[in-house]
Amino acid sequence: MRNQDWHKSTYSGASGECVEVAEGLVTLVRDTQNRERGTLAVPAREWVALLADLDRL
């Protein structure tokens, strides 16, 4: 499983409360300010569905 480099999510605001994502076959998500607390792994298909749902809000 190879993921691209980590980048700040475009859904993160300017408040400093950000998440970073590394998208690939599995999308990895982590808290920018608490990287040591772990990573959430989401299958790419579910990540795309989540983003589509957020766009509808």
N, C-alpha and C positions, 0 to 999 in steps of 0.2 A: 504494500500500500504506500504509494508516494503522494505526498501532498505538496502543494506549492508553498511559497513563503507565507509567513503570517502577515496579515494586514488588518488595519482597523476597519471594522464594519462600517459601511456607509449609513447604517441605521443608528450608529452611536452619535449622540449629540455632543455639543461643545461643553457640556458640564463636567467633563473629566470622568464620567461614569461610562467607560467604554468596554466593548468586547473586541477581541481579535479573532479572526477566522483564518483557517488554512484550508482552502477548498481542493478537493480531489475526489477520488472514489468514495472516500469518507471525509466529511467536513468536520474539522476540529474547531471547537469554540472554547475560548478561555477569557477570564476577566483580566483586563489589562493591568489593573492595580494589584491583583492577587494571583499571578501566574502560578505560584507554587501550590495553590489550592486544588489544582487539577484541571483536567480538560474534558469537555463533553464531546463525544464522538457521535456524529449523526450521519446515517447513510445519505449519499448525495441526493437521491430521489426525494427523501423526506425533507432535506434542507431546501430544495427548490420549491417544494409544495408549501413550506412554511413561508418563504419569501413571497410567493404568489398570494398567500392569504393575507400577509401584512400589507401588500400593495392594495388590496381591496378595502382596507380599513379607512 
